[in-house]
Amino acid sequence: MLTVVGMGPAGLQWLIPAAREAIAAAEALVGGSRHLQQFPDFAGERFALGADMPALLAWIEARTGRRVVVLASGDPLFYGIGTRLIAHFGRERVQVIPGISAVQYLCARAGIDMNDMWLTSSHGRAVSFDALAAHRKVAMVTDGRCGPREIAAQLMARGKGHRWMVIGENGDGKRADPLAAGQRRGGRI
């Protein structure tokens, strides 16, 4: 069985019990180096996740019948690796154990309900700022190419500078700063 585990927002304390059980029973572990390092006592095979998706798929395929666990950053099915693995191997061969997403964690920390929230991501993809501006409440996972500064500038250009943004940095759960799109924090957006 191939199991995809959502690792949660930051640290093993956010890993849900079902995910811990799957990892403990695994014969092989796949993940980014940061995630693999969180399991120094794991005695099975390891595969460091990189950009070579065909190599990963072949590696997993060669272990059919073994308990392989993929450690997923973020939500495995929100622009995540779980979607790709299900598309390749089929739903019947892939079990997904979701974790607490960074968006859920940030909203809880900031006291923002998720009702009527539009979820999107700029991580590695083009952003439709018109679509973003059209929604009253948006949660967006960002990357270094399109972060809070770029989003605020685009909202201001569309006359939406009054919109509030809550910025969670680095997914570490230590900061959740609410500010208006046109407001500056420490002299910068």
VEXDOMI-26373 format. One record per atom (N, C-alpha, C): atom name; x negated, z negated, y. Coordinates in steps of 0.02 Angstrom, whole numbers, plus 50000, padded with zeros to 5 digits. Layout:
<nodes>
- CA_X_Z_Y
...
</nodes>
This chain:
<nodes>
- N_49958_50000_49941
- CA_50000_50000_50000
- C_49956_50000_50062
- N_49974_50040_50109
- CA_49941_50043_50174
- C_49982_50002_50223
- N_49951_49953_50254
- CA_49985_49909_50301
- C_49952_49914_50368
- N_49992_49921_50420
- CA_49968_49923_50489
- C_49990_49858_50522
- N_49942_49823_50550
- CA_49954_49757_50580
- C_49943_49761_50655
- N_49994_49742_50693
- CA_49986_49735_50765
- C_49949_49671_50780
- N_49893_49675_50815
- CA_49849_49618_50825
- C_49871_49570_50880
- N_49921_49587_50918
- CA_49942_49541_50971
- C_49901_49552_51034
- N_49918_49515_51088
- CA_49888_49528_51152
- C_49816_49506_51160
- N_49796_49452_51130
- CA_49727_49428_51140
- C_49712_49370_51094
- N_49670_49382_51046
- CA_49648_49328_51003
- C_49692_49317_50942
- N_49662_49287_50892
- CA_49697_49276_50828
- C_49754_49227_50833
- N_49757_49186_50886
- CA_49812_49139_50892
- C_49879_49175_50899
- N_49879_49238_50918
- CA_49941_49276_50926
- C_49959_49317_50864
- N_49918_49315_50813
- CA_49931_49352_50752
- C_49987_49317_50713
- N_50039_49353_50695
- CA_50096_49322_50661
- C_50079_49308_50587
- N_50113_49260_50556
- CA_50097_49241_50487
- C_50097_49299_50436
- N_50145_49344_50440
- CA_50147_49400_50393
- C_50085_49443_50400
- N_50059_49450_50460
- CA_49998_49489_50471
- C_49938_49453_50441
- N_49935_49388_50449
- CA_49880_49348_50420
- C_49880_49355_50343
- N_49940_49353_50314
- CA_49946_49359_50241
- C_49923_49428_50217
- N_49942_49480_50253
- CA_49921_49548_50234
- C_49845_49555_50238
- N_49815_49528_50290
- CA_49742_49532_50298
- C_49707_49492_50243
- N_49733_49434_50227
- CA_49703_49392_50174
- C_49706_49426_50106
- N_49758_49467_50094
- CA_49765_49501_50030
- C_49732_49570_50028
- N_49705_49593_50085
- CA_49678_49660_50090
- C_49614_49669_50048
- N_49607_49730_50023
- CA_49545_49750_49989
- C_49500_49790_50036
- N_49530_49819_50087
- CA_49493_49858_50137
- C_49525_49846_50205
- N_49483_49843_50256
- CA_49505_49829_50324
- C_49480_49884_50370
- N_49525_49911_50411
- CA_49510_49963_50459
- C_49525_49936_50528
- N_49482_49950_50576
- CA_49497_49929_50644
- C_49439_49945_50691
- N_49452_49936_50755
- CA_49399_49942_50804
- C_49349_49886_50792
- N_49289_49895_50816
- CA_49236_49846_50804
- C_49256_49776_50829
- N_49290_49773_50886
- CA_49311_49709_50914
- C_49358_49673_50865
- N_49405_49710_50836
- CA_49451_49679_50788
- C_49416_49660_50723
- N_49374_49704_50698
- CA_49338_49689_50635
- C_49294_49627_50642
- N_49265_49618_50701
- CA_49222_49559_50713
- C_49261_49494_50710
- N_49326_49497_50718
- CA_49367_49436_50715
- C_49375_49410_50643
- N_49352_49449_50594
- CA_49358_49430_50524
- C_49290_49431_50490
- N_49244_49388_50512
- CA_49176_49389_50484
- C_49172_49372_50410
- N_49221_49335_50385
- CA_49220_49314_50315
- C_49255_49364_50268
- N_49282_49418_50295
- CA_49316_49467_50252
- C_49264_49499_50206
- N_49277_49496_50141
- CA_49228_49520_50092
- C_49239_49591_50067
- N_49296_49620_50084
- CA_49311_49688_50060
- C_49276_49742_50101
- N_49297_49804_50087
- CA_49269_49861_50124
- C_49293_49861_50196
- N_49253_49889_50240
- CA_49271_49895_50311
- C_49261_49967_50333
- N_49304_49988_50379
- CA_49297_50054_50410
- C_49307_50044_50485
- N_49255_50058_50524
- CA_49259_50051_50596
- C_49295_50111_50626
- N_49349_50098_50657
- CA_49392_50149_50686
- C_49358_50180_50747
- N_49358_50246_50749
- CA_49331_50283_50805
- C_49377_50340_50823
- N_49350_50391_50852
- CA_49389_50449_50874
- C_49402_50499_50818
- N_49368_50493_50762
- CA_49373_50542_50708
- C_49432_50526_50662
- N_49491_50546_50683
- CA_49552_50532_50644
- C_49550_50565_50575
- N_49527_50628_50568
- CA_49524_50658_50501
- C_49481_50617_50453
- N_49425_50589_50477
- CA_49383_50548_50434
- C_49420_50485_50412
- N_49457_50454_50458
- CA_49496_50395_50441
- C_49548_50411_50388
- N_49585_50465_50399
- CA_49638_50484_50351
- C_49609_50497_50282
- N_49552_50531_50279
- CA_49520_50545_50215
- C_49496_50480_50182
- N_49469_50434_50222
- CA_49445_50370_50196
- C_49502_50331_50165
- N_49558_50328_50201
- CA_49617_50293_50175
- C_49644_50327_50113
- N_49649_50393_50115
- CA_49674_50432_50058
- C_49633_50418_49995
- N_49568_50411_50003
- CA_49524_50397_49946
- C_49535_50327_49917
- N_49572_50286_49952
- CA_49586_50218_49929
- C_49660_50208_49911
- N_49694_50263_49894
- CA_49764_50259_49873
- C_49770_50210_49815
- N_49820_50168_49818
- CA_49830_50118_49766
- C_49796_50051_49781
- N_49755_50050_49833
- CA_49722_49987_49852
- C_49757_49959_49914
- N_49747_49896_49926
- CA_49778_49864_49984
- C_49733_49874_50046
- N_49752_49923_50086
- CA_49714_49939_50147
- C_49755_49914_50206
- N_49722_49878_50251
- CA_49755_49853_50312
- C_49720_49884_50372
- N_49760_49913_50416
- CA_49735_49941_50479
- C_49753_49893_50535
- N_49704_49870_50571
- CA_49713_49824_50627
- C_49726_49866_50690
- N_49786_49861_50716
- CA_49806_49904_50773
- C_49802_49865_50838
- N_49772_49897_50887
- CA_49773_49871_50955
- C_49842_49883_50982
- N_49870_49836_51017
- CA_49935_49846_51046
- C_49990_49852_50994
- N_50044_49883_51013
- CA_50101_49893_50969
- C_50086_49954_50925
- N_50085_49946_50859
- CA_50067_50002_50815
- C_50112_50064_50821
- N_50174_50055_50846
- CA_50220_50111_50850
- C_50236_50132_50922
- N_50200_50105_50970
- CA_50209_50125_51040
- C_50145_50163_51061
- N_50146_50228_51052
- CA_50088_50270_51062
- C_50029_50244_51021
- N_50043_50215_50963
- CA_49992_50183_50924
- C_49975_50219_50859
- N_49926_50191_50824
- CA_49901_50221_50762
- C_49953_50220_50707
- N_50000_50173_50709
- CA_50052_50170_50658
- C_50093_50234_50655
- N_50108_50262_50713
- CA_50146_50325_50717
- C_50108_50381_50681
- N_50044_50385_50694
- CA_50003_50438_50663
- C_49998_50429_50587
- N_49990_50367_50565
- CA_49983_50354_50493
- C_50049_50368_50456
- N_50105_50350_50486
- CA_50170_50365_50455
- C_50181_50440_50452
- N_50163_50476_50505
- CA_50170_50549_50505
- C_50128_50581_50449
- N_50070_50553_50436
- CA_50025_50582_50386
- C_50043_50560_50314
- N_50054_50495_50304
- CA_50064_50469_50237
- C_50137_50461_50217
- N_50182_50459_50266
- CA_50253_50449_50252
- C_50274_50376_50257
- N_50336_50366_50276
- CA_50362_50297_50284
- C_50359_50256_50221
- N_50367_50289_50164
- CA_50368_50252_50101
- C_50300_50224_50082
- N_50247_50249_50112
- CA_50179_50225_50095
- C_50149_50180_50148
- N_50183_50173_50205
- CA_50155_50134_50260
- C_50202_50077_50279
- N_50176_50017_50278
- CA_50213_49959_50301
- C_50184_49940_50369
- N_50227_49927_50418
- CA_50204_49907_50484
- C_50226_49835_50496
- N_50177_49793_50514
- CA_50191_49724_50533
- C_50176_49720_50608
- N_50227_49720_50649
- CA_50215_49719_50721
- C_50190_49651_50743
- N_50156_49651_50799
- CA_50134_49589_50829
- C_50169_49580_50895
- N_50151_49529_50930
- CA_50177_49519_50997
- C_50141_49569_51042
- N_50179_49612_51075
- CA_50147_49664_51115
- C_50122_49635_51182
- N_50075_49670_51211
- CA_50049_49649_51277
- C_50104_49649_51329
- N_50150_49698_51324
- CA_50206_49701_51371
- C_50251_49640_51362
- N_50268_49622_51300
- CA_50309_49563_51288
- C_50275_49501_51316
- N_50211_49494_51302
- CA_50173_49436_51324
- C_50172_49431_51400
- N_50157_49487_51433
- CA_50153_49487_51505
- C_50220_49471_51537
- N_50274_49500_51510
- CA_50340_49486_51537
- C_50358_49412_51528
- N_50342_49384_51471
- CA_50355_49313_51459
- C_50315_49270_51508
- N_50253_49288_51517
- CA_50209_49249_51562
- C_50233_49253_51634
- N_50258_49311_51655
- CA_50281_49321_51724
- C_50354_49303_51733
- N_50390_49287_51678
- CA_50461_49270_51683
- C_50506_49329_51698
- N_50488_49387_51673
- CA_50527_49448_51685
- C_50564_49467_51622
- N_50631_49474_51627
- CA_50667_49496_51568
- C_50653_49570_51555
- N_50659_49589_51492
- CA_50645_49658_51473
- C_50708_49700_51468
- N_50765_49671_51487
- CA_50827_49710_51486
- C_50819_49769_51534
- N_50842_49826_51515
- CA_50841_49888_51553
- C_50771_49910_51577
- N_50720_49889_51542
- CA_50651_49908_51560
- C_50633_49974_51526
- N_50602_50019_51565
- CA_50577_50082_51538
- C_50504_50072_51519
- N_50487_50086_51457
- CA_50419_50076_51432
- C_50383_50143_51427
- N_50321_50144_51450
- CA_50281_50205_51446
- C_50207_50186_51444
- N_50165_50236_51440
- CA_50093_50225_51436
- C_50057_50281_51473
- N_50004_50262_51508
- CA_49960_50312_51538
- C_49895_50316_51499
- N_49890_50278_51446
- CA_49828_50274_51407
- C_49814_50341_51373
- N_49767_50378_51401
- CA_49747_50442_51372
- C_49798_50498_51380
- N_49845_50492_51426
- CA_49895_50545_51435
- C_49913_50553_51508
- N_49943_50610_51524
- CA_49965_50624_51592
- C_50027_50581_51608
- N_50033_50561_51670
- CA_50088_50518_51691
- C_50135_50559_51734
- N_50200_50553_51722
- CA_50250_50582_51766
- C_50268_50528_51818
- N_50237_50531_51876
- CA_50250_50481_51926
- C_50321_50487_51955
- N_50350_50547_51953
- CA_50419_50554_51974
- C_50466_50516_51927
- N_50453_50521_51862
- CA_50494_50483_51813
- C_50482_50409_51823
- N_50420_50390_51834
- CA_50404_50320_51846
- C_50442_50292_51906
- N_50441_50330_51961
- CA_50474_50308_52023
- C_50550_50306_52016
- N_50577_50345_51969
- CA_50650_50348_51961
- C_50679_50286_51926
- N_50637_50248_51893
- CA_50661_50189_51857
- C_50651_50126_51899
- N_50699_50081_51894
- CA_50696_50019_51932
- C_50646_49969_51903
- N_50641_49968_51837
- CA_50597_49920_51804
- C_50557_49957_51750
- N_50490_49955_51757
- CA_50446_49994_51713
- C_50391_49948_51686
- N_50375_49957_51623
- CA_50315_49927_51594
- C_50270_49984_51572
- N_50208_49984_51595
- CA_50162_50038_51579
- C_50096_50009_51555
- N_50076_50032_51496
- CA_50009_50016_51471
- C_49962_50066_51504
- N_49909_50042_51535
- CA_49866_50086_51574
- C_49795_50089_51544
- N_49756_50133_51573
- CA_49685_50139_51555
- C_49644_50144_51619
- N_49580_50153_51613
- CA_49536_50157_51671
- C_49548_50218_51714
- N_49579_50269_51687
- CA_49591_50331_51724
- C_49653_50324_51769
- N_49702_50287_51746
- CA_49764_50279_51785
- C_49785_50206_51781
- N_49761_50167_51828
- CA_49775_50095_51828
- C_49819_50076_51887
- N_49821_50012_51903
- CA_49864_49987_51957
- C_49854_50020_52024
- N_49792_50034_52043
- CA_49778_50066_52108
- C_49810_50135_52112
- N_49801_50175_52060
- CA_49828_50243_52059
- C_49905_50241_52056
- N_49932_50196_52018
- CA_50005_50190_52013
- C_50034_50170_52080
- N_50004_50119_52113
- CA_50028_50097_52178
- C_50026_50153_52229
- N_49971_50191_52230
- CA_49964_50247_52277
- C_50019_50299_52266
- N_50033_50314_52203
- CA_50084_50364_52187
- C_50154_50338_52205
- N_50167_50274_52193
- CA_50232_50246_52212
- C_50240_50247_52288
- N_50187_50229_52325
- CA_50190_50230_52397
- C_50202_50300_52423
- N_50170_50350_52393
- CA_50178_50420_52414
- C_50250_50443_52403
- N_50286_50411_52358
- CA_50355_50429_52343
- C_50405_50382_52378
- N_50380_50343_52426
- CA_50424_50298_52464
- C_50446_50237_52425
- N_50408_50219_52375
- CA_50427_50162_52332
- C_50376_50105_52339
- N_50343_50099_52396
- CA_50292_50048_52407
- C_50318_49977_52405
- N_50384_49970_52409
- CA_50415_49903_52407
- C_50422_49877_52335
- N_50410_49919_52286
- CA_50417_49899_52216
- C_50365_49846_52199
- N_50385_49798_52159
- CA_50339_49746_52135
- C_50304_49769_52073
- N_50241_49751_52067
- CA_50202_49765_52007
- C_50177_49698_51981
- N_50177_49691_51916
- CA_50145_49633_51885
- C_50087_49662_51845
- N_50028_49640_51861
- CA_49968_49668_51830
- C_49939_49618_51782
- N_49934_49637_51719
- CA_49900_49596_51669
- C_49834_49630_51655
- N_49780_49596_51665
- CA_49715_49628_51658
- C_49684_49616_51590
- N_49657_49669_51561
- CA_49619_49667_51499
- C_49656_49641_51439
- N_49722_49632_51443
- CA_49760_49608_51387
- C_49739_49540_51362
- N_49701_49502_51403
- CA_49676_49438_51379
- C_49725_49381_51391
- N_49780_49395_51424
- CA_49830_49343_51434
- C_49812_49292_51487
- N_49757_49300_51522
- CA_49736_49249_51570
- C_49761_49263_51640
- N_49779_49325_51655
- CA_49802_49341_51723
- C_49866_49381_51719
- N_49913_49363_51762
- CA_49975_49400_51771
- C_49991_49394_51845
- N_49972_49443_51885
- CA_49978_49439_51957
- C_50034_49483_51983
- N_50089_49454_52009
- CA_50141_49495_52039
- C_50122_49515_52111
- N_50131_49578_52128
- CA_50120_49600_52197
- C_50159_49664_52208
- N_50175_49677_52272
- CA_50210_49738_52289
- C_50161_49796_52283
- N_50188_49856_52269
- CA_50144_49914_52261
- C_50100_49924_52322
- N_50125_49910_52381
- CA_50086_49919_52442
- C_50044_49859_52461
- N_50050_49804_52424
- CA_50013_49743_52440
- C_49943_49746_52411
- N_49897_49712_52443
- CA_49829_49711_52418
- C_49813_49642_52390
- N_49772_49640_52339
- CA_49749_49578_52309
- C_49674_49574_52320
- N_49652_49522_52354
- CA_49580_49515_52366
- C_49551_49574_52403
- N_49589_49605_52449
- CA_49565_49661_52487
- C_49572_49728_52452
- N_49599_49728_52392
- CA_49608_49792_52356
- C_49671_49788_52314
- N_49696_49845_52297
- CA_49755_49847_52252
- C_49730_49840_52182
</nodes>
